Amino acid sequence: MAVKGHLVKELDTLGEHQLREVEEYVAFLKFRSRFMALPSVDEEELTKLYGEFAEEDRQLAEEGIADYTNGLAKEDKQ
């Protein structure tokens, strides 16, 4: 609590402009702390998920390619 008390005393000596700067800095610290708290990415888990869905993605792409080619053919006729 000593740090907080010291900061309060220091804040009492600052002018309005300096207080606005402190307010902006506090907002920045809060913003930054949200990103520091994000969990790190587990590369092994991502690899596992990619493997699980790779075949399904390939099948969907192959099924959709026929529609895509038909659409291109229709555009060419126009």
PDB file with one MODEL, atoms N, CA, C and O in Angstrom:
MODEL        1
ATOM      1  N   MET A   1       0.822  -1.196   0.000  1.00  0.00           N
ATOM      2  CA  MET A   1       0.000   0.000   0.000  1.00  0.00           C
ATOM      3  C   MET A   1       0.861   1.252   0.000  1.00  0.00           C
ATOM      4  O   MET A   1       0.357   2.337  -0.293  1.00  0.00           O
ATOM      5  N   ALA A   2       2.125   1.136   0.316  1.00  0.00           N
ATOM      6  CA  ALA A   2       3.005   2.300   0.354  1.00  0.00           C
ATOM      7  C   ALA A   2       3.117   2.946  -1.020  1.00  0.00           C
ATOM      8  O   ALA A   2       3.165   4.171  -1.125  1.00  0.00           O
ATOM      9  N   VAL A   3       3.157   2.143  -2.066  1.00  0.00           N
ATOM     10  CA  VAL A   3       3.271   2.683  -3.419  1.00  0.00           C
ATOM     11  C   VAL A   3       2.024   3.485  -3.771  1.00  0.00           C
ATOM     12  O   VAL A   3       2.115   4.577  -4.332  1.00  0.00           O
ATOM     13  N   LYS A   4       0.864   2.937  -3.438  1.00  0.00           N
ATOM     14  CA  LYS A   4      -0.385   3.628  -3.749  1.00  0.00           C
ATOM     15  C   LYS A   4      -0.460   4.966  -3.018  1.00  0.00           C
ATOM     16  O   LYS A   4      -0.848   5.978  -3.603  1.00  0.00           O
ATOM     17  N   GLY A   5      -0.092   4.968  -1.752  1.00  0.00           N
ATOM     18  CA  GLY A   5      -0.095   6.210  -0.975  1.00  0.00           C
ATOM     19  C   GLY A   5       0.856   7.243  -1.555  1.00  0.00           C
ATOM     20  O   GLY A   5       0.533   8.429  -1.628  1.00  0.00           O
ATOM     21  N   HIS A   6       2.028   6.786  -1.964  1.00  0.00           N
ATOM     22  CA  HIS A   6       3.007   7.691  -2.564  1.00  0.00           C
ATOM     23  C   HIS A   6       2.463   8.268  -3.874  1.00  0.00           C
ATOM     24  O   HIS A   6       2.617   9.459  -4.143  1.00  0.00           O
ATOM     25  N   LEU A   7       1.834   7.428  -4.675  1.00  0.00           N
ATOM     26  CA  LEU A   7       1.267   7.902  -5.938  1.00  0.00           C
ATOM     27  C   LEU A   7       0.161   8.927  -5.711  1.00  0.00           C
ATOM     28  O   LEU A   7       0.071   9.917  -6.437  1.00  0.00           O
ATOM     29  N   VAL A   8      -0.673   8.694  -4.716  1.00  0.00           N
ATOM     30  CA  VAL A   8      -1.750   9.642  -4.418  1.00  0.00           C
ATOM     31  C   VAL A   8      -1.163  10.997  -4.044  1.00  0.00           C
ATOM     32  O   VAL A   8      -1.662  12.031  -4.487  1.00  0.00           O
ATOM     33  N   LYS A   9      -0.111  11.001  -3.234  1.00  0.00           N
ATOM     34  CA  LYS A   9       0.541  12.261  -2.858  1.00  0.00           C
ATOM     35  C   LYS A   9       1.119  12.955  -4.082  1.00  0.00           C
ATOM     36  O   LYS A   9       0.991  14.170  -4.231  1.00  0.00           O
ATOM     37  N   GLU A  10       1.751  12.188  -4.954  1.00  0.00           N
ATOM     38  CA  GLU A  10       2.323  12.769  -6.172  1.00  0.00           C
ATOM     39  C   GLU A  10       1.230  13.314  -7.087  1.00  0.00           C
ATOM     40  O   GLU A  10       1.392  14.380  -7.681  1.00  0.00           O
ATOM     41  N   LEU A  11       0.127  12.594  -7.201  1.00  0.00           N
ATOM     42  CA  LEU A  11      -0.972  13.055  -8.044  1.00  0.00           C
ATOM     43  C   LEU A  11      -1.539  14.380  -7.551  1.00  0.00           C
ATOM     44  O   LEU A  11      -1.955  15.220  -8.348  1.00  0.00           O
ATOM     45  N   ASP A  12      -1.553  14.560  -6.247  1.00  0.00           N
ATOM     46  CA  ASP A  12      -2.063  15.810  -5.674  1.00  0.00           C
ATOM     47  C   ASP A  12      -1.223  17.015  -6.073  1.00  0.00           C
ATOM     48  O   ASP A  12      -1.704  18.147  -6.021  1.00  0.00           O
ATOM     49  N   THR A  13       0.019  16.787  -6.468  1.00  0.00           N
ATOM     50  CA  THR A  13       0.895  17.907  -6.831  1.00  0.00           C
ATOM     51  C   THR A  13       0.848  18.227  -8.324  1.00  0.00           C
ATOM     52  O   THR A  13       1.416  19.232  -8.752  1.00  0.00           O
ATOM     53  N   LEU A  14       0.194  17.407  -9.110  1.00  0.00           N
ATOM     54  CA  LEU A  14       0.187  17.589 -10.560  1.00  0.00           C
ATOM     55  C   LEU A  14      -0.911  18.540 -11.018  1.00  0.00           C
ATOM     56  O   LEU A  14      -1.956  18.678 -10.382  1.00  0.00           O
ATOM     57  N   GLY A  15      -0.637  19.187 -12.143  1.00  0.00           N
ATOM     58  CA  GLY A  15      -1.633  20.048 -12.766  1.00  0.00           C
ATOM     59  C   GLY A  15      -2.605  19.233 -13.603  1.00  0.00           C
ATOM     60  O   GLY A  15      -2.445  18.024 -13.774  1.00  0.00           O
ATOM     61  N   GLU A  16      -3.620  19.926 -14.125  1.00  0.00           N
ATOM     62  CA  GLU A  16      -4.671  19.257 -14.891  1.00  0.00           C
ATOM     63  C   GLU A  16      -4.117  18.544 -16.129  1.00  0.00           C
ATOM     64  O   GLU A  16      -4.504  17.413 -16.420  1.00  0.00           O
ATOM     65  N   HIS A  17      -3.223  19.197 -16.847  1.00  0.00           N
ATOM     66  CA  HIS A  17      -2.646  18.591 -18.053  1.00  0.00           C
ATOM     67  C   HIS A  17      -1.864  17.323 -17.712  1.00  0.00           C
ATOM     68  O   HIS A  17      -1.984  16.311 -18.404  1.00  0.00           O
ATOM     69  N   GLN A  18      -1.077  17.378 -16.664  1.00  0.00           N
ATOM     70  CA  GLN A  18      -0.293  16.207 -16.254  1.00  0.00           C
ATOM     71  C   GLN A  18      -1.205  15.077 -15.780  1.00  0.00           C
ATOM     72  O   GLN A  18      -0.925  13.903 -16.021  1.00  0.00           O
ATOM     73  N   LEU A  19      -2.284  15.435 -15.111  1.00  0.00           N
ATOM     74  CA  LEU A  19      -3.232  14.412 -14.660  1.00  0.00           C
ATOM     75  C   LEU A  19      -3.884  13.706 -15.851  1.00  0.00           C
ATOM     76  O   LEU A  19      -4.123  12.500 -15.805  1.00  0.00           O
ATOM     77  N   ARG A  20      -4.168  14.456 -16.911  1.00  0.00           N
ATOM     78  CA  ARG A  20      -4.722  13.826 -18.116  1.00  0.00           C
ATOM     79  C   ARG A  20      -3.720  12.847 -18.719  1.00  0.00           C
ATOM     80  O   ARG A  20      -4.095  11.773 -19.189  1.00  0.00           O
ATOM     81  N   GLU A  21      -2.437  13.227 -18.703  1.00  0.00           N
ATOM     82  CA  GLU A  21      -1.408  12.326 -19.218  1.00  0.00           C
ATOM     83  C   GLU A  21      -1.326  11.049 -18.380  1.00  0.00           C
ATOM     84  O   GLU A  21      -1.175   9.952 -18.918  1.00  0.00           O
ATOM     85  N   VAL A  22      -1.427  11.205 -17.066  1.00  0.00           N
ATOM     86  CA  VAL A  22      -1.410  10.039 -16.174  1.00  0.00           C
ATOM     87  C   VAL A  22      -2.630   9.165 -16.456  1.00  0.00           C
ATOM     88  O   VAL A  22      -2.528   7.938 -16.480  1.00  0.00           O
ATOM     89  N   GLU A  23      -3.771   9.792 -16.665  1.00  0.00           N
ATOM     90  CA  GLU A  23      -4.994   9.048 -16.964  1.00  0.00           C
ATOM     91  C   GLU A  23      -4.835   8.238 -18.253  1.00  0.00           C
ATOM     92  O   GLU A  23      -5.241   7.077 -18.312  1.00  0.00           O
ATOM     93  N   GLU A  24      -4.245   8.849 -19.281  1.00  0.00           N
ATOM     94  CA  GLU A  24      -4.004   8.139 -20.538  1.00  0.00           C
ATOM     95  C   GLU A  24      -3.040   6.973 -20.333  1.00  0.00           C
ATOM     96  O   GLU A  24      -3.220   5.900 -20.910  1.00  0.00           O
ATOM     97  N   TYR A  25      -2.023   7.189 -19.515  1.00  0.00           N
ATOM     98  CA  TYR A  25      -1.050   6.126 -19.276  1.00  0.00           C
ATOM     99  C   TYR A  25      -1.690   4.958 -18.520  1.00  0.00           C
ATOM    100  O   TYR A  25      -1.407   3.796 -18.813  1.00  0.00           O
ATOM    101  N   VAL A  26      -2.533   5.263 -17.570  1.00  0.00           N
ATOM    102  CA  VAL A  26      -3.230   4.206 -16.823  1.00  0.00           C
ATOM    103  C   VAL A  26      -4.128   3.410 -17.775  1.00  0.00           C
ATOM    104  O   VAL A  26      -4.198   2.184 -17.687  1.00  0.00           O
ATOM    105  N   ALA A  27      -4.811   4.108 -18.681  1.00  0.00           N
ATOM    106  CA  ALA A  27      -5.647   3.414 -19.666  1.00  0.00           C
ATOM    107  C   ALA A  27      -4.787   2.509 -20.543  1.00  0.00           C
ATOM    108  O   ALA A  27      -5.184   1.388 -20.861  1.00  0.00           O
ATOM    109  N   PHE A  28      -3.605   2.998 -20.935  1.00  0.00           N
ATOM    110  CA  PHE A  28      -2.689   2.185 -21.735  1.00  0.00           C
ATOM    111  C   PHE A  28      -2.248   0.943 -20.968  1.00  0.00           C
ATOM    112  O   PHE A  28      -2.209  -0.150 -21.534  1.00  0.00           O
ATOM    113  N   LEU A  29      -1.916   1.097 -19.693  1.00  0.00           N
ATOM    114  CA  LEU A  29      -1.481  -0.048 -18.887  1.00  0.00           C
ATOM    115  C   LEU A  29      -2.583  -1.099 -18.789  1.00  0.00           C
ATOM    116  O   LEU A  29      -2.313  -2.297 -18.874  1.00  0.00           O
ATOM    117  N   LYS A  30      -3.815  -0.653 -18.610  1.00  0.00           N
ATOM    118  CA  LYS A  30      -4.936  -1.595 -18.542  1.00  0.00           C
ATOM    119  C   LYS A  30      -5.127  -2.300 -19.875  1.00  0.00           C
ATOM    120  O   LYS A  30      -5.368  -3.507 -19.912  1.00  0.00           O
ATOM    121  N   PHE A  31      -5.021  -1.552 -20.974  1.00  0.00           N
ATOM    122  CA  PHE A  31      -5.152  -2.124 -22.309  1.00  0.00           C
ATOM    123  C   PHE A  31      -4.070  -3.166 -22.547  1.00  0.00           C
ATOM    124  O   PHE A  31      -4.357  -4.267 -23.019  1.00  0.00           O
ATOM    125  N   ARG A  32      -2.835  -2.826 -22.224  1.00  0.00           N
ATOM    126  CA  ARG A  32      -1.705  -3.727 -22.433  1.00  0.00           C
ATOM    127  C   ARG A  32      -1.835  -4.993 -21.586  1.00  0.00           C
ATOM    128  O   ARG A  32      -1.478  -6.082 -22.036  1.00  0.00           O
ATOM    129  N   SER A  33      -2.340  -4.853 -20.373  1.00  0.00           N
ATOM    130  CA  SER A  33      -2.444  -6.020 -19.492  1.00  0.00           C
ATOM    131  C   SER A  33      -3.447  -7.035 -20.022  1.00  0.00           C
ATOM    132  O   SER A  33      -3.320  -8.227 -19.742  1.00  0.00           O
ATOM    133  N   ARG A  34      -4.442  -6.585 -20.783  1.00  0.00           N
ATOM    134  CA  ARG A  34      -5.403  -7.529 -21.365  1.00  0.00           C
ATOM    135  C   ARG A  34      -4.720  -8.446 -22.366  1.00  0.00           C
ATOM    136  O   ARG A  34      -5.047  -9.629 -22.449  1.00  0.00           O
ATOM    137  N   PHE A  35      -3.775  -7.910 -23.125  1.00  0.00           N
ATOM    138  CA  PHE A  35      -3.089  -8.724 -24.119  1.00  0.00           C
ATOM    139  C   PHE A  35      -2.028  -9.610 -23.492  1.00  0.00           C
ATOM    140  O   PHE A  35      -1.744 -10.690 -24.010  1.00  0.00           O
ATOM    141  N   MET A  36      -1.449  -9.185 -22.411  1.00  0.00           N
ATOM    142  CA  MET A  36      -0.438  -9.996 -21.742  1.00  0.00           C
ATOM    143  C   MET A  36      -1.081 -11.199 -21.064  1.00  0.00           C
ATOM    144  O   MET A  36      -0.423 -12.213 -20.829  1.00  0.00           O
ATOM    145  N   ALA A  37      -2.369 -11.083 -20.750  1.00  0.00           N
ATOM    146  CA  ALA A  37      -3.063 -12.160 -20.049  1.00  0.00           C
ATOM    147  C   ALA A  37      -3.577 -13.242 -21.002  1.00  0.00           C
ATOM    148  O   ALA A  37      -4.054 -14.286 -20.556  1.00  0.00           O
ATOM    149  N   LEU A  38      -3.481 -12.994 -22.314  1.00  0.00           N
ATOM    150  CA  LEU A  38      -3.957 -13.998 -23.264  1.00  0.00           C
ATOM    151  C   LEU A  38      -3.103 -15.257 -23.177  1.00  0.00           C
ATOM    152  O   LEU A  38      -1.880 -15.172 -23.067  1.00  0.00           O
ATOM    153  N   PRO A  39      -3.736 -16.414 -23.227  1.00  0.00           N
ATOM    154  CA  PRO A  39      -2.956 -17.656 -23.168  1.00  0.00           C
ATOM    155  C   PRO A  39      -2.127 -17.829 -24.441  1.00  0.00           C
ATOM    156  O   PRO A  39      -2.505 -17.371 -25.519  1.00  0.00           O
ATOM    157  N   SER A  40      -1.022 -18.483 -24.288  1.00  0.00           N
ATOM    158  CA  SER A  40      -0.166 -18.716 -25.452  1.00  0.00           C
ATOM    159  C   SER A  40      -0.772 -19.812 -26.326  1.00  0.00           C
ATOM    160  O   SER A  40      -1.563 -20.632 -25.859  1.00  0.00           O
ATOM    161  N   VAL A  41      -0.395 -19.809 -27.580  1.00  0.00           N
ATOM    162  CA  VAL A  41      -0.909 -20.785 -28.538  1.00  0.00           C
ATOM    163  C   VAL A  41      -0.142 -22.092 -28.385  1.00  0.00           C
ATOM    164  O   VAL A  41       1.089 -22.107 -28.368  1.00  0.00           O
ATOM    165  N   ASP A  42      -0.879 -23.173 -28.275  1.00  0.00           N
ATOM    166  CA  ASP A  42      -0.278 -24.497 -28.181  1.00  0.00           C
ATOM    167  C   ASP A  42      -0.140 -25.058 -29.593  1.00  0.00           C
ATOM    168  O   ASP A  42      -1.121 -25.494 -30.196  1.00  0.00           O
ATOM    169  N   GLU A  43       1.077 -25.041 -30.110  1.00  0.00           N
ATOM    170  CA  GLU A  43       1.328 -25.485 -31.485  1.00  0.00           C
ATOM    171  C   GLU A  43       0.912 -26.939 -31.704  1.00  0.00           C
ATOM    172  O   GLU A  43       0.397 -27.279 -32.769  1.00  0.00           O
ATOM    173  N   GLU A  44       1.127 -27.787 -30.720  1.00  0.00           N
ATOM    174  CA  GLU A  44       0.746 -29.195 -30.861  1.00  0.00           C
ATOM    175  C   GLU A  44      -0.765 -29.346 -31.002  1.00  0.00           C
ATOM    176  O   GLU A  44      -1.246 -30.155 -31.796  1.00  0.00           O
ATOM    177  N   GLU A  45      -1.501 -28.568 -30.234  1.00  0.00           N
ATOM    178  CA  GLU A  45      -2.965 -28.616 -30.308  1.00  0.00           C
ATOM    179  C   GLU A  45      -3.442 -28.126 -31.675  1.00  0.00           C
ATOM    180  O   GLU A  45      -4.355 -28.705 -32.263  1.00  0.00           O
ATOM    181  N   LEU A  46      -2.822 -27.057 -32.176  1.00  0.00           N
ATOM    182  CA  LEU A  46      -3.196 -26.563 -33.503  1.00  0.00           C
ATOM    183  C   LEU A  46      -2.909 -27.598 -34.585  1.00  0.00           C
ATOM    184  O   LEU A  46      -3.710 -27.778 -35.501  1.00  0.00           O
ATOM    185  N   THR A  47      -1.780 -28.272 -34.483  1.00  0.00           N
ATOM    186  CA  THR A  47      -1.425 -29.309 -35.454  1.00  0.00           C
ATOM    187  C   THR A  47      -2.444 -30.439 -35.418  1.00  0.00           C
ATOM    188  O   THR A  47      -2.856 -30.947 -36.461  1.00  0.00           O
ATOM    189  N   LYS A  48      -2.845 -30.826 -34.222  1.00  0.00           N
ATOM    190  CA  LYS A  48      -3.832 -31.894 -34.061  1.00  0.00           C
ATOM    191  C   LYS A  48      -5.171 -31.486 -34.680  1.00  0.00           C
ATOM    192  O   LYS A  48      -5.795 -32.271 -35.394  1.00  0.00           O
ATOM    193  N   LEU A  49      -5.608 -30.260 -34.405  1.00  0.00           N
ATOM    194  CA  LEU A  49      -6.872 -29.779 -34.961  1.00  0.00           C
ATOM    195  C   LEU A  49      -6.806 -29.681 -36.485  1.00  0.00           C
ATOM    196  O   LEU A  49      -7.761 -30.031 -37.179  1.00  0.00           O
ATOM    197  N   TYR A  50      -5.689 -29.211 -36.988  1.00  0.00           N
ATOM    198  CA  TYR A  50      -5.516 -29.115 -38.439  1.00  0.00           C
ATOM    199  C   TYR A  50      -5.641 -30.498 -39.079  1.00  0.00           C
ATOM    200  O   TYR A  50      -6.290 -30.664 -40.112  1.00  0.00           O
ATOM    201  N   GLY A  51      -5.016 -31.470 -38.455  1.00  0.00           N
ATOM    202  CA  GLY A  51      -5.082 -32.834 -38.967  1.00  0.00           C
ATOM    203  C   GLY A  51      -6.493 -33.385 -38.948  1.00  0.00           C
ATOM    204  O   GLY A  51      -6.902 -34.087 -39.873  1.00  0.00           O
ATOM    205  N   GLU A  52      -7.241 -33.070 -37.895  1.00  0.00           N
ATOM    206  CA  GLU A  52      -8.610 -33.573 -37.774  1.00  0.00           C
ATOM    207  C   GLU A  52      -9.519 -33.022 -38.871  1.00  0.00           C
ATOM    208  O   GLU A  52     -10.393 -33.732 -39.368  1.00  0.00           O
ATOM    209  N   PHE A  53      -9.319 -31.778 -39.244  1.00  0.00           N
ATOM    210  CA  PHE A  53     -10.236 -31.133 -40.173  1.00  0.00           C
ATOM    211  C   PHE A  53      -9.697 -31.025 -41.595  1.00  0.00           C
ATOM    212  O   PHE A  53     -10.413 -30.555 -42.480  1.00  0.00           O
ATOM    213  N   ALA A  54      -8.475 -31.438 -41.838  1.00  0.00           N
ATOM    214  CA  ALA A  54      -7.874 -31.309 -43.166  1.00  0.00           C
ATOM    215  C   ALA A  54      -8.650 -32.106 -44.213  1.00  0.00           C
ATOM    216  O   ALA A  54      -8.920 -31.597 -45.301  1.00  0.00           O
ATOM    217  N   GLU A  55      -9.004 -33.330 -43.902  1.00  0.00           N
ATOM    218  CA  GLU A  55      -9.726 -34.174 -44.862  1.00  0.00           C
ATOM    219  C   GLU A  55     -11.105 -33.595 -45.165  1.00  0.00           C
ATOM    220  O   GLU A  55     -11.528 -33.558 -46.321  1.00  0.00           O
ATOM    221  N   GLU A  56     -11.796 -33.149 -44.132  1.00  0.00           N
ATOM    222  CA  GLU A  56     -13.117 -32.549 -44.335  1.00  0.00           C
ATOM    223  C   GLU A  56     -13.004 -31.290 -45.196  1.00  0.00           C
ATOM    224  O   GLU A  56     -13.823 -31.076 -46.089  1.00  0.00           O
ATOM    225  N   ASP A  57     -12.009 -30.467 -44.937  1.00  0.00           N
ATOM    226  CA  ASP A  57     -11.798 -29.259 -45.735  1.00  0.00           C
ATOM    227  C   ASP A  57     -11.527 -29.604 -47.194  1.00  0.00           C
ATOM    228  O   ASP A  57     -12.053 -28.954 -48.098  1.00  0.00           O
ATOM    229  N   ARG A  58     -10.712 -30.623 -47.421  1.00  0.00           N
ATOM    230  CA  ARG A  58     -10.388 -31.041 -48.788  1.00  0.00           C
ATOM    231  C   ARG A  58     -11.648 -31.500 -49.513  1.00  0.00           C
ATOM    232  O   ARG A  58     -11.870 -31.143 -50.670  1.00  0.00           O
ATOM    233  N   GLN A  59     -12.472 -32.291 -48.829  1.00  0.00           N
ATOM    234  CA  GLN A  59     -13.709 -32.789 -49.439  1.00  0.00           C
ATOM    235  C   GLN A  59     -14.654 -31.635 -49.780  1.00  0.00           C
ATOM    236  O   GLN A  59     -15.245 -31.611 -50.860  1.00  0.00           O
ATOM    237  N   LEU A  60     -14.793 -30.697 -48.873  1.00  0.00           N
ATOM    238  CA  LEU A  60     -15.664 -29.546 -49.134  1.00  0.00           C
ATOM    239  C   LEU A  60     -15.156 -28.736 -50.319  1.00  0.00           C
ATOM    240  O   LEU A  60     -15.942 -28.262 -51.140  1.00  0.00           O
ATOM    241  N   ALA A  61     -13.846 -28.580 -50.403  1.00  0.00           N
ATOM    242  CA  ALA A  61     -13.262 -27.839 -51.523  1.00  0.00           C
ATOM    243  C   ALA A  61     -13.514 -28.558 -52.837  1.00  0.00           C
ATOM    244  O   ALA A  61     -13.838 -27.924 -53.842  1.00  0.00           O
ATOM    245  N   GLU A  62     -13.368 -29.868 -52.837  1.00  0.00           N
ATOM    246  CA  GLU A  62     -13.598 -30.640 -54.065  1.00  0.00           C
ATOM    247  C   GLU A  62     -15.063 -30.600 -54.480  1.00  0.00           C
ATOM    248  O   GLU A  62     -15.373 -30.530 -55.669  1.00  0.00           O
ATOM    249  N   GLU A  63     -15.960 -30.643 -53.504  1.00  0.00           N
ATOM    250  CA  GLU A  63     -17.385 -30.575 -53.817  1.00  0.00           C
ATOM    251  C   GLU A  63     -17.749 -29.202 -54.367  1.00  0.00           C
ATOM    252  O   GLU A  63     -18.579 -29.090 -55.269  1.00  0.00           O
ATOM    253  N   GLY A  64     -17.141 -28.179 -53.833  1.00  0.00           N
ATOM    254  CA  GLY A  64     -17.457 -26.816 -54.252  1.00  0.00           C
ATOM    255  C   GLY A  64     -16.826 -26.416 -55.565  1.00  0.00           C
ATOM    256  O   GLY A  64     -17.291 -25.473 -56.205  1.00  0.00           O
ATOM    257  N   ILE A  65     -15.779 -27.104 -55.986  1.00  0.00           N
ATOM    258  CA  ILE A  65     -15.085 -26.720 -57.212  1.00  0.00           C
ATOM    259  C   ILE A  65     -15.981 -26.899 -58.433  1.00  0.00           C
ATOM    260  O   ILE A  65     -15.874 -26.132 -59.389  1.00  0.00           O
ATOM    261  N   ALA A  66     -16.859 -27.893 -58.418  1.00  0.00           N
ATOM    262  CA  ALA A  66     -17.779 -28.108 -59.542  1.00  0.00           C
ATOM    263  C   ALA A  66     -18.725 -26.913 -59.681  1.00  0.00           C
ATOM    264  O   ALA A  66     -18.945 -26.419 -60.787  1.00  0.00           O
ATOM    265  N   ASP A  67     -19.278 -26.453 -58.569  1.00  0.00           N
ATOM    266  CA  ASP A  67     -20.152 -25.277 -58.604  1.00  0.00           C
ATOM    267  C   ASP A  67     -19.392 -24.051 -59.100  1.00  0.00           C
ATOM    268  O   ASP A  67     -19.922 -23.247 -59.867  1.00  0.00           O
ATOM    269  N   TYR A  68     -18.167 -23.919 -58.663  1.00  0.00           N
ATOM    270  CA  TYR A  68     -17.336 -22.785 -59.058  1.00  0.00           C
ATOM    271  C   TYR A  68     -17.091 -22.803 -60.570  1.00  0.00           C
ATOM    272  O   TYR A  68     -17.221 -21.777 -61.238  1.00  0.00           O
ATOM    273  N   THR A  69     -16.737 -23.973 -61.101  1.00  0.00           N
ATOM    274  CA  THR A  69     -16.471 -24.082 -62.547  1.00  0.00           C
ATOM    275  C   THR A  69     -17.746 -23.833 -63.341  1.00  0.00           C
ATOM    276  O   THR A  69     -17.702 -23.187 -64.388  1.00  0.00           O
ATOM    277  N   ASN A  70     -18.867 -24.330 -62.866  1.00  0.00           N
ATOM    278  CA  ASN A  70     -20.143 -24.065 -63.542  1.00  0.00           C
ATOM    279  C   ASN A  70     -20.452 -22.572 -63.552  1.00  0.00           C
ATOM    280  O   ASN A  70     -20.921 -22.037 -64.557  1.00  0.00           O
ATOM    281  N   GLY A  71     -20.192 -21.914 -62.452  1.00  0.00           N
ATOM    282  CA  GLY A  71     -20.409 -20.467 -62.371  1.00  0.00           C
ATOM    283  C   GLY A  71     -19.521 -19.709 -63.340  1.00  0.00           C
ATOM    284  O   GLY A  71     -19.965 -18.756 -63.980  1.00  0.00           O
ATOM    285  N   LEU A  72     -18.269 -20.128 -63.449  1.00  0.00           N
ATOM    286  CA  LEU A  72     -17.357 -19.483 -64.397  1.00  0.00           C
ATOM    287  C   LEU A  72     -17.830 -19.692 -65.834  1.00  0.00           C
ATOM    288  O   LEU A  72     -17.772 -18.777 -66.655  1.00  0.00           O
ATOM    289  N   ALA A  73     -18.294 -20.898 -66.125  1.00  0.00           N
ATOM    290  CA  ALA A  73     -18.786 -21.193 -67.475  1.00  0.00           C
ATOM    291  C   ALA A  73     -19.992 -20.318 -67.809  1.00  0.00           C
ATOM    292  O   ALA A  73     -20.105 -19.823 -68.930  1.00  0.00           O
ATOM    293  N   LYS A  74     -20.892 -20.125 -66.845  1.00  0.00           N
ATOM    294  CA  LYS A  74     -22.065 -19.269 -67.059  1.00  0.00           C
ATOM    295  C   LYS A  74     -21.635 -17.827 -67.306  1.00  0.00           C
ATOM    296  O   LYS A  74     -22.197 -17.150 -68.167  1.00  0.00           O
ATOM    297  N   GLU A  75     -20.647 -17.359 -66.560  1.00  0.00           N
ATOM    298  CA  GLU A  75     -20.152 -15.994 -66.758  1.00  0.00           C
ATOM    299  C   GLU A  75     -19.554 -15.831 -68.146  1.00  0.00           C
ATOM    300  O   GLU A  75     -19.740 -14.796 -68.788  1.00  0.00           O
ATOM    301  N   ASP A  76     -18.845 -16.836 -68.607  1.00  0.00           N
ATOM    302  CA  ASP A  76     -18.225 -16.765 -69.935  1.00  0.00           C
ATOM    303  C   ASP A  76     -19.277 -16.679 -71.042  1.00  0.00           C
ATOM    304  O   ASP A  76     -19.050 -16.037 -72.067  1.00  0.00           O
ATOM    305  N   LYS A  77     -20.415 -17.318 -70.835  1.00  0.00           N
ATOM    306  CA  LYS A  77     -21.481 -17.314 -71.841  1.00  0.00           C
ATOM    307  C   LYS A  77     -22.182 -15.959 -71.915  1.00  0.00           C
ATOM    308  O   LYS A  77     -22.764 -15.620 -72.945  1.00  0.00           O
ATOM    309  N   GLN A  78     -22.131 -15.200 -70.856  1.00  0.00           N
ATOM    310  CA  GLN A  78     -22.842 -13.908 -70.805  1.00  0.00           C
ATOM    311  C   GLN A  78     -22.135 -12.850 -71.566  1.00  0.00           C
ATOM    312  O   GLN A  78     -22.601 -11.712 -71.620  1.00  0.00           O
TER     313      GLN A  78
ENDMDL
END
